Amino acid sequence: MTQRLERAGLAQEPQTYSSEATSGRYSELDLTRPGVVIVHRASVKGLDFDTVVIADMESDSGSDPTSATLRAAYYVMITRARQRLVLGWQGSQLPRHLEGLDRWVRSR
């Protein structure tokens, strides 16, 4: 995904961050710089963004939707959004772990 965004000709090159990186491109994050920031779900704790996009949510559909680990991961991810949260998945059905949230989700 990062490579596609880089080729898209955005005004700012996307930043990619992982708390696991000890040096190099993925180790530093400048939150004062405008533009797209890509952060692995395990690295978002403690960060806040105006808009958060959680893509490919169908990839977690095979997981137990009542799993405390899955629920905690999604709690951390969705609470990073200050203004707007966008959930993305492929297919016409809500992913299993979003069942029961139908009234809160607007599909397009």
C-alpha positions in Angstrom: 0.0 0.0 0.0 2.8 2.4 0.8 4.4 2.0 -2.6 1.0 2.7 -4.3 0.6 5.9 -2.3 4.1 7.0 -3.1 3.4 6.6 -6.8 0.0 8.4 -6.5 1.7 11.8 -6.6 0.5 13.1 -3.2 1.7 16.6 -2.1 3.7 15.0 0.7 5.4 11.6 0.7 3.6 9.3 3.1 5.2 8.5 6.4 5.4 4.9 7.5 6.0 4.1 11.2 6.6 1.0 13.3 7.5 1.1 16.9 9.5 -2.1 16.2 11.9 -0.3 13.9 15.1 0.8 15.6 16.5 2.8 12.7 15.8 3.8 9.2 12.7 4.9 7.3 10.1 3.3 9.6 11.6 4.4 12.9 10.7 8.1 13.0 7.4 9.9 12.8 6.9 13.7 12.4 3.3 14.4 13.5 3.7 18.1 12.7 4.1 17.3 9.0 0.8 17.2 7.1 -0.1 14.2 4.9 -0.7 10.5 5.1 0.8 8.4 7.9 0.7 4.6 7.8 1.1 3.0 11.2 1.0 -0.7 12.0 -1.8 -1.5 14.5 0.7 -2.6 17.1 2.3 0.8 17.0 -0.6 3.2 17.3 -1.0 3.2 21.1 -0.4 6.8 22.4 -0.8 8.4 19.0 -3.8 10.5 17.8 -4.8 11.5 14.3 -7.6 13.7 12.8 -8.7 10.8 10.6 -8.0 7.1 11.0 -8.6 4.6 8.3 -8.6 0.9 9.3 -8.4 -1.0 6.0 -8.8 -4.7 5.2 -10.9 -5.4 8.2 -12.1 -8.6 6.6 -8.6 -10.1 7.3 -9.7 -10.4 10.9 -13.0 -12.1 10.1 -11.5 -15.6 10.8 -10.7 -14.5 14.4 -13.0 -15.1 17.3 -15.0 -11.8 17.5 -15.2 -12.1 21.2 -11.5 -12.5 21.6 -10.1 -10.1 24.2 -7.0 -9.6 22.2 -8.9 -8.7 19.0 -11.3 -6.4 20.9 -8.4 -4.6 22.6 -6.6 -4.1 19.3 -9.6 -2.5 17.7 -10.3 -0.4 20.8 -6.8 1.1 20.5 -7.1 1.6 16.8 -10.5 3.3 16.8 -9.8 5.6 19.7 -6.9 7.1 17.8 -9.3 9.1 15.7 -10.0 12.7 16.8 -12.5 13.6 14.2 -13.2 10.8 11.6 -13.0 7.1 11.6 -13.2 5.1 8.3 -13.5 1.3 8.4 -12.7 -0.6 5.2 -13.4 -4.1 4.1 -14.0 -6.1 1.0 -17.3 -7.7 0.3 -21.0 -6.8 0.9 -21.2 -8.1 4.5 -19.9 -6.6 7.7 -16.9 -8.5 9.0 -17.9 -10.9 11.8 -16.2 -8.8 14.4 -18.4 -5.8 13.5 -21.7 -7.7 13.7 -24.1 -5.8 16.0 -22.7 -2.4 14.9 -24.9 -2.2 11.9 -26.6 1.0 13.0 -23.3 2.7 13.6 -21.8 1.7 10.2 -22.7 3.5 7.0 -21.8 1.5 3.9 -20.9 3.0 0.6 
